[in-house]
């Protein structure tokens, strides 16, 4: 569906949903960054367990196309959205007043993957190989960075646009030699499918690539005008997310109730893996390290991802977390 139509459909659904809140509650809209998956489970747990209701919130989940969630927040058509640090950085460089208010995981859970028989062990082995991705500038700079660190030239890499094809299908079709995947979904799926592959976490390759993805975003206006509402939302979500990490099987059921079309075995395995990547203490959940934002903002500017340097300290806030900006 074209993006303009996505926006029209989503906005229409949002306007209809505004009238559904119970008396005495605040209706808030949270836009997902993709179709429902295990990155979103904490939201559904918080809703099903009544954590949002206890905070006086009626949460409407919007399922837009990719990148639309952050646009909805910037335009005031959603109060919150699931996004990524790289999207927030690029949006702020373009003048969009969006703010990251919580990190779902303390480390980047993505990395490069390749079939084991390709003999790829480090980014130096990417030279002369085919890479399948989505054609974003972020990928270009990322590959250039990790290959340069290993003394290799990224200009020898052949780029293939994989579109919406999933990792398992792409690797079986020999679409490319290496890929960028989120292990918590694509990697876990590949293991379940019996695919023998090598995984190289981005967090192990360069400090600036250990950034936050996903994050929860809101608008600067809402954060300034109604900080209590933002805090209540984050507090309830934190409870849902920490419960998800401590009880991944029960949490998986919450996601499956909302998205029964998902494969149960994959959801369970993914939820269990992500539990090991998650913060399980409510007092520490969601915290964002200023150094992570500083490193990524400098890297993005130096690499040409953004034309205007941003102030990384204005791109995020820990003020709305349950414990009020704790250092872990």
One Martini backbone bead per residue (centre of mass of N, CA, C, O) as a GRO file, in nm:
protein
  328
    1UNK     BB    1   0.095   0.037   0.025
    2UNK     BB    2   0.095   0.343  -0.001
    3UNK     BB    3   0.187   0.584   0.218
    4UNK     BB    4  -0.053   0.780   0.189
    5UNK     BB    5  -0.263   0.560   0.250
    6UNK     BB    6  -0.166   0.480   0.521
    7UNK     BB    7  -0.215   0.750   0.659
    8UNK     BB    8  -0.520   0.767   0.603
    9UNK     BB    9  -0.600   0.507   0.749
   10UNK     BB   10  -0.477   0.566   1.026
   11UNK     BB   11  -0.615   0.837   1.087
   12UNK     BB   12  -0.902   0.728   1.075
   13UNK     BB   13  -0.865   0.525   1.307
   14UNK     BB   14  -0.786   0.729   1.521
   15UNK     BB   15  -1.041   0.907   1.521
   16UNK     BB   16  -1.227   0.669   1.601
   17UNK     BB   17  -1.073   0.588   1.874
   18UNK     BB   18  -1.106   0.840   2.059
   19UNK     BB   19  -1.417   0.755   2.154
   20UNK     BB   20  -1.339   0.472   2.331
   21UNK     BB   21  -1.297   0.583   2.599
   22UNK     BB   22  -1.323   0.579   2.915
   23UNK     BB   23  -1.427   0.722   3.176
   24UNK     BB   24  -1.146   0.896   3.312
   25UNK     BB   25  -0.966   0.864   3.057
   26UNK     BB   26  -0.674   0.849   2.858
   27UNK     BB   27  -0.622   0.870   2.524
   28UNK     BB   28  -0.373   0.672   2.363
   29UNK     BB   29  -0.134   0.657   2.092
   30UNK     BB   30   0.040   0.370   1.950
   31UNK     BB   31   0.295   0.323   1.717
   32UNK     BB   32   0.415   0.104   1.516
   33UNK     BB   33   0.693  -0.008   1.307
   34UNK     BB   34   0.530  -0.275   1.266
   35UNK     BB   35   0.430  -0.556   1.279
   36UNK     BB   36   0.358  -0.765   1.510
   37UNK     BB   37   0.600  -0.835   1.771
   38UNK     BB   38   0.838  -0.900   2.023
   39UNK     BB   39   0.894  -0.587   2.062
   40UNK     BB   40   0.568  -0.540   2.153
   41UNK     BB   41   0.470  -0.707   2.403
   42UNK     BB   42   0.467  -0.502   2.642
   43UNK     BB   43   0.214  -0.354   2.545
   44UNK     BB   44   0.011  -0.595   2.565
   45UNK     BB   45   0.061  -0.660   2.858
   46UNK     BB   46  -0.016  -0.382   2.977
   47UNK     BB   47  -0.307  -0.400   2.872
   48UNK     BB   48  -0.405  -0.683   2.979
   49UNK     BB   49  -0.305  -0.627   3.291
   50UNK     BB   50  -0.382  -0.308   3.353
   51UNK     BB   51  -0.152  -0.088   3.363
   52UNK     BB   52  -0.280   0.141   3.205
   53UNK     BB   53  -0.544   0.163   3.367
   54UNK     BB   54  -0.400   0.237   3.640
   55UNK     BB   55  -0.303   0.517   3.481
   56UNK     BB   56  -0.553   0.623   3.305
   57UNK     BB   57  -0.533   0.440   3.032
   58UNK     BB   58  -0.618   0.431   2.678
   59UNK     BB   59  -0.483   0.207   2.448
   60UNK     BB   60  -0.399   0.263   2.108
   61UNK     BB   61  -0.313   0.051   1.847
   62UNK     BB   62  -0.098   0.116   1.574
   63UNK     BB   63  -0.062  -0.029   1.230
   64UNK     BB   64   0.169   0.062   1.033
   65UNK     BB   65   0.393   0.141   0.833
   66UNK     BB   66   0.695   0.211   0.767
   67UNK     BB   67   0.783   0.516   0.950
   68UNK     BB   68   0.497   0.635   1.034
   69UNK     BB   69   0.504   0.667   1.343
   70UNK     BB   70   0.693   0.915   1.364
   71UNK     BB   71   0.512   1.097   1.190
   72UNK     BB   72   0.265   1.096   1.377
   73UNK     BB   73   0.402   1.230   1.615
   74UNK     BB   74   0.501   1.489   1.473
   75UNK     BB   75   0.184   1.553   1.382
   76UNK     BB   76  -0.018   1.456   1.633
   77UNK     BB   77  -0.152   1.143   1.571
   78UNK     BB   78   0.046   1.052   1.808
   79UNK     BB   79   0.196   1.003   2.120
   80UNK     BB   80   0.332   0.726   2.030
   81UNK     BB   81   0.635   0.528   1.939
   82UNK     BB   82   0.804   0.296   1.752
   83UNK     BB   83   1.159   0.304   1.715
   84UNK     BB   84   1.483   0.453   1.632
   85UNK     BB   85   1.774   0.610   1.670
   86UNK     BB   86   1.824   0.671   1.369
   87UNK     BB   87   1.549   0.810   1.319
   88UNK     BB   88   1.572   1.033   1.529
   89UNK     BB   89   1.830   1.161   1.425
   90UNK     BB   90   1.726   1.227   1.135
   91UNK     BB   91   1.475   1.389   1.219
   92UNK     BB   92   1.621   1.615   1.377
   93UNK     BB   93   1.796   1.710   1.134
   94UNK     BB   94   1.500   1.793   0.992
   95UNK     BB   95   1.318   1.927   1.246
   96UNK     BB   96   1.193   1.705   1.423
   97UNK     BB   97   1.016   1.701   1.747
   98UNK     BB   98   1.160   1.434   1.871
   99UNK     BB   99   1.155   1.181   2.150
  100UNK     BB  100   1.338   0.974   2.347
  101UNK     BB  101   1.209   0.774   2.647
  102UNK     BB  102   1.300   0.467   2.563
  103UNK     BB  103   1.463   0.158   2.595
  104UNK     BB  104   1.413  -0.177   2.529
  105UNK     BB  105   1.729  -0.211   2.500
  106UNK     BB  106   2.073  -0.190   2.589
  107UNK     BB  107   2.120  -0.336   2.305
  108UNK     BB  108   2.205  -0.433   2.006
  109UNK     BB  109   2.023  -0.705   1.815
  110UNK     BB  110   2.204  -0.674   1.564
  111UNK     BB  111   2.337  -0.811   1.242
  112UNK     BB  112   2.541  -1.018   1.067
  113UNK     BB  113   2.468  -1.267   0.807
  114UNK     BB  114   2.571  -1.612   0.713
  115UNK     BB  115   2.640  -1.869   0.554
  116UNK     BB  116   2.874  -2.091   0.650
  117UNK     BB  117   2.975  -2.175   0.349
  118UNK     BB  118   3.103  -1.873   0.286
  119UNK     BB  119   3.341  -1.789   0.491
  120UNK     BB  120   3.227  -1.580   0.705
  121UNK     BB  121   3.386  -1.398   0.991
  122UNK     BB  122   3.437  -1.106   0.879
  123UNK     BB  123   3.421  -0.799   0.719
  124UNK     BB  124   3.655  -0.874   0.525
  125UNK     BB  125   3.463  -1.098   0.376
  126UNK     BB  126   3.278  -0.892   0.207
  127UNK     BB  127   3.460  -0.887  -0.015
  128UNK     BB  128   3.304  -0.954  -0.321
  129UNK     BB  129   3.016  -0.955  -0.216
  130UNK     BB  130   2.675  -1.008  -0.136
  131UNK     BB  131   2.421  -0.770  -0.042
  132UNK     BB  132   2.116  -0.782   0.148
  133UNK     BB  133   1.865  -0.519   0.146
  134UNK     BB  134   1.705  -0.174   0.150
  135UNK     BB  135   1.882   0.080   0.044
  136UNK     BB  136   2.016   0.231   0.270
  137UNK     BB  137   2.239   0.457   0.399
  138UNK     BB  138   2.299   0.315   0.660
  139UNK     BB  139   2.416   0.056   0.537
  140UNK     BB  140   2.650   0.183   0.387
  141UNK     BB  141   2.797   0.304   0.638
  142UNK     BB  142   2.818   0.046   0.801
  143UNK     BB  143   2.988  -0.122   0.603
  144UNK     BB  144   3.218   0.078   0.578
  145UNK     BB  145   3.302   0.077   0.875
  146UNK     BB  146   3.360  -0.233   0.923
  147UNK     BB  147   3.559  -0.273   0.687
  148UNK     BB  148   3.770  -0.057   0.759
  149UNK     BB  149   3.844  -0.190   1.039
  150UNK     BB  150   3.953  -0.450   0.840
  151UNK     BB  151   4.084  -0.337   0.565
  152UNK     BB  152   3.833  -0.286   0.375
  153UNK     BB  153   3.644  -0.251   0.066
  154UNK     BB  154   3.309  -0.164  -0.010
  155UNK     BB  155   3.314  -0.135  -0.333
  156UNK     BB  156   3.303  -0.465  -0.377
  157UNK     BB  157   3.009  -0.460  -0.305
  158UNK     BB  158   2.709  -0.614  -0.376
  159UNK     BB  159   2.387  -0.487  -0.422
  160UNK     BB  160   2.071  -0.612  -0.281
  161UNK     BB  161   1.725  -0.597  -0.306
  162UNK     BB  162   1.494  -0.767  -0.080
  163UNK     BB  163   1.273  -0.628   0.049
  164UNK     BB  164   1.027  -0.853   0.204
  165UNK     BB  165   1.222  -1.069   0.235
  166UNK     BB  166   1.319  -1.311   0.426
  167UNK     BB  167   1.596  -1.458   0.547
  168UNK     BB  168   1.534  -1.757   0.491
  169UNK     BB  169   1.455  -1.721   0.196
  170UNK     BB  170   1.710  -1.573   0.096
  171UNK     BB  171   1.919  -1.798   0.170
  172UNK     BB  172   1.782  -2.027  -0.001
  173UNK     BB  173   1.797  -1.844  -0.278
  174UNK     BB  174   2.067  -1.698  -0.300
  175UNK     BB  175   2.059  -1.372  -0.289
  176UNK     BB  176   2.313  -1.379  -0.088
  177UNK     BB  177   2.590  -1.367   0.143
  178UNK     BB  178   2.480  -1.115   0.317
  179UNK     BB  179   2.320  -0.983   0.622
  180UNK     BB  180   2.076  -0.787   0.796
  181UNK     BB  181   1.978  -0.867   1.135
  182UNK     BB  182   1.740  -0.969   1.376
  183UNK     BB  183   1.785  -1.211   1.595
  184UNK     BB  184   1.508  -1.224   1.760
  185UNK     BB  185   1.386  -1.327   1.472
  186UNK     BB  186   1.562  -1.423   1.229
  187UNK     BB  187   1.760  -1.603   1.386
  188UNK     BB  188   1.555  -1.781   1.531
  189UNK     BB  189   1.419  -1.881   1.275
  190UNK     BB  190   1.669  -2.018   1.150
  191UNK     BB  191   1.707  -2.224   1.372
  192UNK     BB  192   1.427  -2.361   1.342
  193UNK     BB  193   1.501  -2.423   1.023
  194UNK     BB  194   1.812  -2.532   1.013
  195UNK     BB  195   2.012  -2.300   0.968
  196UNK     BB  196   2.347  -2.248   0.878
  197UNK     BB  197   2.502  -1.977   1.060
  198UNK     BB  198   2.650  -1.659   1.079
  199UNK     BB  199   2.704  -1.425   1.357
  200UNK     BB  200   2.750  -1.054   1.369
  201UNK     BB  201   2.752  -0.828   1.596
  202UNK     BB  202   2.745  -0.491   1.608
  203UNK     BB  203   2.846  -0.453   1.907
  204UNK     BB  204   3.136  -0.596   1.821
  205UNK     BB  205   3.246  -0.377   1.594
  206UNK     BB  206   3.122  -0.095   1.720
  207UNK     BB  207   3.027   0.140   1.942
  208UNK     BB  208   2.831   0.312   1.746
  209UNK     BB  209   2.650   0.033   1.686
  210UNK     BB  210   2.551   0.039   1.998
  211UNK     BB  211   2.242   0.104   1.970
  212UNK     BB  212   1.903   0.201   1.987
  213UNK     BB  213   1.689  -0.093   1.919
  214UNK     BB  214   1.434   0.006   2.024
  215UNK     BB  215   1.217   0.294   2.074
  216UNK     BB  216   1.049   0.545   2.255
  217UNK     BB  217   0.830   0.798   2.130
  218UNK     BB  218   0.784   1.153   2.128
  219UNK     BB  219   0.694   1.472   2.174
  220UNK     BB  220   0.797   1.771   2.284
  221UNK     BB  221   0.520   1.884   2.348
  222UNK     BB  222   0.412   1.660   2.535
  223UNK     BB  223   0.651   1.662   2.736
  224UNK     BB  224   0.584   1.965   2.821
  225UNK     BB  225   0.260   1.967   2.863
  226UNK     BB  226   0.245   1.627   2.964
  227UNK     BB  227   0.441   1.462   3.174
  228UNK     BB  228   0.244   1.277   3.327
  229UNK     BB  229   0.147   1.107   3.088
  230UNK     BB  230   0.423   1.002   3.004
  231UNK     BB  231   0.492   0.864   3.273
  232UNK     BB  232   0.252   0.670   3.280
  233UNK     BB  233   0.318   0.518   3.024
  234UNK     BB  234   0.607   0.425   3.098
  235UNK     BB  235   0.536   0.279   3.361
  236UNK     BB  236   0.352   0.064   3.232
  237UNK     BB  237   0.551  -0.041   3.019
  238UNK     BB  238   0.770  -0.133   3.214
  239UNK     BB  239   0.597  -0.355   3.340
  240UNK     BB  240   0.549  -0.512   3.077
  241UNK     BB  241   0.853  -0.558   3.003
  242UNK     BB  242   0.948  -0.702   3.263
  243UNK     BB  243   0.746  -0.929   3.252
  244UNK     BB  244   0.838  -1.038   2.979
  245UNK     BB  245   1.130  -1.112   3.076
  246UNK     BB  246   1.027  -1.305   3.320
  247UNK     BB  247   0.759  -1.411   3.122
  248UNK     BB  248   0.774  -1.516   2.810
  249UNK     BB  249   0.538  -1.717   2.772
  250UNK     BB  250   0.305  -1.540   2.870
  251UNK     BB  251   0.367  -1.304   2.678
  252UNK     BB  252   0.327  -1.455   2.413
  253UNK     BB  253   0.020  -1.484   2.449
  254UNK     BB  254  -0.044  -1.184   2.421
  255UNK     BB  255   0.052  -1.158   2.129
  256UNK     BB  256  -0.125  -1.391   2.007
  257UNK     BB  257  -0.397  -1.260   2.069
  258UNK     BB  258  -0.337  -1.020   1.869
  259UNK     BB  259  -0.147  -1.229   1.668
  260UNK     BB  260  -0.249  -1.533   1.550
  261UNK     BB  261  -0.070  -1.551   1.276
  262UNK     BB  262   0.156  -1.630   1.432
  263UNK     BB  263   0.417  -1.825   1.516
  264UNK     BB  264   0.446  -1.986   1.806
  265UNK     BB  265   0.737  -2.094   1.811
  266UNK     BB  266   0.868  -1.825   1.738
  267UNK     BB  267   0.761  -1.650   1.966
  268UNK     BB  268   0.877  -1.813   2.199
  269UNK     BB  269   1.176  -1.810   2.114
  270UNK     BB  270   1.203  -1.503   2.094
  271UNK     BB  271   1.116  -1.427   2.383
  272UNK     BB  272   1.344  -1.584   2.523
  273UNK     BB  273   1.583  -1.438   2.395
  274UNK     BB  274   1.501  -1.142   2.478
  275UNK     BB  275   1.516  -1.188   2.783
  276UNK     BB  276   1.841  -1.191   2.770
  277UNK     BB  277   1.835  -0.866   2.665
  278UNK     BB  278   1.687  -0.769   2.917
  279UNK     BB  279   1.544  -0.574   3.154
  280UNK     BB  280   1.432  -0.677   3.500
  281UNK     BB  281   1.447  -0.388   3.628
  282UNK     BB  282   1.251  -0.125   3.684
  283UNK     BB  283   1.476   0.092   3.766
  284UNK     BB  284   1.641   0.032   3.470
  285UNK     BB  285   1.439   0.070   3.266
  286UNK     BB  286   1.509   0.253   2.957
  287UNK     BB  287   1.785   0.347   2.976
  288UNK     BB  288   1.998   0.620   2.849
  289UNK     BB  289   2.304   0.676   2.718
  290UNK     BB  290   2.467   0.955   2.627
  291UNK     BB  291   2.708   0.818   2.475
  292UNK     BB  292   2.540   0.676   2.259
  293UNK     BB  293   2.427   0.936   2.129
  294UNK     BB  294   2.695   1.072   2.069
  295UNK     BB  295   2.830   0.861   1.889
  296UNK     BB  296   2.607   0.840   1.672
  297UNK     BB  297   2.591   1.139   1.587
  298UNK     BB  298   2.884   1.160   1.490
  299UNK     BB  299   2.874   0.927   1.285
  300UNK     BB  300   2.642   1.036   1.111
  301UNK     BB  301   2.787   1.297   1.028
  302UNK     BB  302   3.058   1.181   0.920
  303UNK     BB  303   2.891   0.978   0.713
  304UNK     BB  304   2.628   1.151   0.591
  305UNK     BB  305   2.339   1.100   0.719
  306UNK     BB  306   2.379   1.395   0.819
  307UNK     BB  307   2.392   1.752   0.761
  308UNK     BB  308   2.314   1.805   1.066
  309UNK     BB  309   2.403   1.865   1.367
  310UNK     BB  310   2.321   1.731   1.674
  311UNK     BB  311   2.183   1.733   1.995
  312UNK     BB  312   2.182   1.452   2.183
  313UNK     BB  313   2.052   1.564   2.456
  314UNK     BB  314   1.768   1.635   2.288
  315UNK     BB  315   1.682   1.327   2.181
  316UNK     BB  316   1.657   1.255   2.491
  317UNK     BB  317   1.496   1.091   2.791
  318UNK     BB  318   1.489   0.992   3.155
  319UNK     BB  319   1.250   1.146   3.315
  320UNK     BB  320   1.005   0.911   3.266
  321UNK     BB  321   1.103   0.709   3.442
  322UNK     BB  322   1.024   0.536   3.723
  323UNK     BB  323   1.311   0.648   3.873
  324UNK     BB  324   1.429   0.907   3.753
  325UNK     BB  325   1.711   0.883   3.612
  326UNK     BB  326   1.898   0.632   3.618
  327UNK     BB  327   2.192   0.470   3.691
  328UNK     BB  328   2.309   0.143   3.638
   0.00000   0.00000   0.00000
